[in-house]
Amino acid sequence: MHDHPGGVLDISANALAGLLDAAHEPILVRDLEGRILFWNGGCETLYGHGREAARGAYAPQLLATVFPAPLDEITARLLDEGRWEGEVRRRLADGREAVIALRWSLRRDDAGAAWVLETGRDVTEARRAEEALRRSEYRFRNVFHAMSVSFWELDFSALAGMFGALRARGVTSLRAHIAENPGFVREMMRASQVVDVNEKSLQLFEATREQLLGPVDRFWPPCSEHVFAASVVAALEKQPHYESEARFRTYDGREFDGLFTCCYPREYLPQGATLVGVIDITDRLRAQEDLQRVQADLAHAARISTLGELTASIAHEVNQPLSAIVTNGEAGLRWLKRETPDLDEVGRAFDRMIGEANRASGVIGRIRTMAVKGEPETARLALGALVEDSVVLVRRELTAHDVVLRVQVPAGLPEVMGDRVQLQQVVVNLLVNAAQAMAEAEERVLTVRAAVEGEAVALSVADTGPGVPPERAAQLFNAFYTTKADGMGMGLSICRTIAQAHGGEIVLAPGSGRGATFVLKLPCAGDAQELD
């Protein structure tokens, strides 16, 4: 090897072969027919064939090469242009198939003989990854446009600048900033851009694609701003998704109820991209309202039915104070008709009359609240008072069945949050069921207990009747299931609905001897939920 007069290194053939052999890239030299003249170490590493097996072999056959076009056409182009680039499939020595990116260069020696210098690069994994990505994108687009769910692709990259400005001002909590500056939510909405929508979105929001693209704030009424804010906070807290019910506005201003879902793919978050789904649940909410209305009607019917069963008890409770009023009235008249009226005795008689009248009025008021049909009214309630009111209504029923009542409700129990009428219906139903269940029992003891269990108050009603067979326990709370010959099977079902609406539950306690024990659990007032 020496300097050429023109300043270019003059490298001998042997030296050049040594350089090519030392290269990591697979390099081979062949003639125009495809016979291999040179096979470097890179070829051995990639293809798995030793140079002795490769030298003189016909390259397309040795490597089972599949070309992207007929080989004659590729060779003609090589001869015409002096080079060719493309990807082929080749089979390696171990039987695996690989995708190879080839680059051919046509060369001629001093005698004019042509040969081809080939360099290759294994792109199998890259092509496999590209194919997986292509299939993934195809599936995404297919789902995006074909599903009967409104899908939105949003670009909220502009929010990054807004959050950066907040941090520069010393704001560390987005939640606190939104609470102090409600208008910031609308600013975030205007900065969030709709970049793509599917066909279902066009139908649901009654607009064209062009009308839906742009700021998202046009489709969010003020009542749903808190949902949008919560979704942004969820993204900042790196949650995988967010879901909530919200109110939406169509392009022409009509509002509807929707289920809003938002996912935050990690690979797209840095670019500020997210996918939003909206499902119209207007009909579902209307159906829920209809169901609640029917349940309320059934509960009202059940209360009326219960009052019918308690007619004798109610009449007794009302007749007692009425009889006392008459007695005290007659006594007062006698004291007045004396030659010297005893006004002190008359006053005491009138006081007793007023007391008995108030007592009768209280009984009638309880009956009226049970009978009147109205919307649930949530208030803080003391279970002790609730049990006392319920016992007044069922006392005659208990007496008729010769039931001994034991009430063990501590005075210092936490209050619960709920509707007095509905919860009283549950307690009355449990008391009546227990009394009737002990009709054939020798010892008839009804025990009502209450205690705190964690963050709930548990009210138990236990009887000494025959109990509930295990095979029937699972069916007790099903609608229309009853063990009474003339029963409707709605009592316990409605009790469970009322308990669940108050964020609680009603269960049959596991058997521990004779009788049955039903337990009503309600959250303490501090943790109670609003009625559904």
URPE-V747396 format. One record per backbone hydrogen bond with DSSP energy under -0.5 kcal/mol. NH is the residue of the N-H (numbers start at 1). CO is the residue of the C=O. Records with the same first field share a line. If there is no record, write none. Layout:
NH->CO + CO
This chain:
2->10
4->8
7->4
10->2
11->9
16->12
17->13
18->14
19->15
20->16
21->17
22->18
23->19 + 20
26->120
28->118
29->38
30->116
31->35
32->114
34->31
36->57
37->29
38->29
40->27
41->21
43->40
44->40
45->41
46->42
47->43
48->43 + 44
54->50
55->51
56->36
57->54
59->34 + 57
61->58
62->58
63->59
64->61
65->60
66->89
67->65
74->70
75->71
76->72
77->73
78->74
79->75
80->76
81->77
82->78
84->104
86->102
88->100
89->66
90->98
91->63
92->90 + 96
93->47
95->92
98->90
100->88 + 98
101->121
102->86 + 100
103->119
104->84
105->117
106->82
107->115
109->113
112->109
115->107
116->30
117->105
118->28 + 116
119->103
120->26
121->101
123->99 + 121
127->123
128->124
129->125
130->126
131->127
132->128
133->129
134->130
135->131
136->132
137->133
138->134
139->135
140->136
141->137
142->138
143->139
144->140
145->141
146->142
147->143
150->278
151->149
152->276
153->196
154->152 + 274
155->193
156->154 + 272
159->156
160->157
161->157
162->158
163->159
164->160
165->161
166->162
167->163
168->164
169->165
170->167
171->166
174->172
177->173
178->174
179->175
180->176
181->177
184->181
185->182
186->182
187->183
188->184
189->185
190->186
191->187
192->188 + 189
193->155 + 191
194->214
195->153 + 193
196->153
198->151
201->198
202->198
203->199
204->200
205->201
207->202
212->208
213->209
214->194
216->189 + 192
217->189
218->215
219->216
220->217
221->219
224->221
225->222
227->224
228->224
229->225
230->226
231->227
232->228
233->229
234->230
235->231
236->232
237->233
238->235
239->234
242->262
244->260
246->258
248->256
249->219
250->254
251->205
253->250
256->248
258->246
259->279
260->244 + 258
261->259 + 277
262->242
263->275
264->240
268->265
269->265
270->266
271->268
272->269
273->268
274->154
275->263
276->152
277->261
278->150
279->259
281->257 + 279
282->257
285->281
286->282
287->283
288->284
289->285
290->286
291->287
292->288
293->289
294->290
295->291
296->292
297->293
298->294
299->295
300->296
301->297
302->298
303->299
304->300
305->301
306->302
307->303
308->304
309->305
310->306
311->308
314->310
315->311
316->312
317->313
318->314
319->315
320->316
321->317
322->318
323->319
324->320
325->321
326->322
327->323
328->324
329->325
330->326
331->327
332->328
333->329
334->330
335->331
336->332
337->333
338->334
341->339
342->335
343->341
346->342
347->343
348->344
349->345
350->346
351->347
352->348
353->349
354->350
355->351
356->352
357->353
358->354
359->355
360->356
361->357
362->358
363->359
364->360
365->361
366->362
367->363
368->364
369->365
370->366
371->367
372->368
374->372
378->376
379->418
381->416
383->381
386->382
387->383
388->384
389->385
390->386
391->387
392->388
393->389
394->390
395->391
398->394
399->395
400->396
401->397
402->399
403->398
404->444
405->403
406->446
408->406 + 448
410->408 + 450
413->410
416->381
417->523
418->379 + 416
420->377 + 418
423->419
424->420
425->421
426->422
427->423
428->424
429->425
430->426
431->427
432->428
433->429
434->430
435->431
436->432
437->433
438->434 + 435
439->436
441->438
444->442
445->443
446->404
447->445 + 462
448->406 + 446
449->447 + 460
450->408
451->458
453->456
456->453
457->522
458->451
459->457 + 520
460->449 + 458
461->518
462->447
463->516
466->437
472->469
473->469
474->470
475->472
476->472 + 473
478->475
480->489
481->478 + 489
482->480
487->484
494->490
495->491
496->492
497->493
498->494
499->495
500->496
501->497
502->498 + 499
503->500
504->499
505->521
507->519
509->507 + 517
515->465
518->461
519->507
520->459
521->505 + 519
522->457
524->455
525->415
527->524
528->524 + 525
532->501
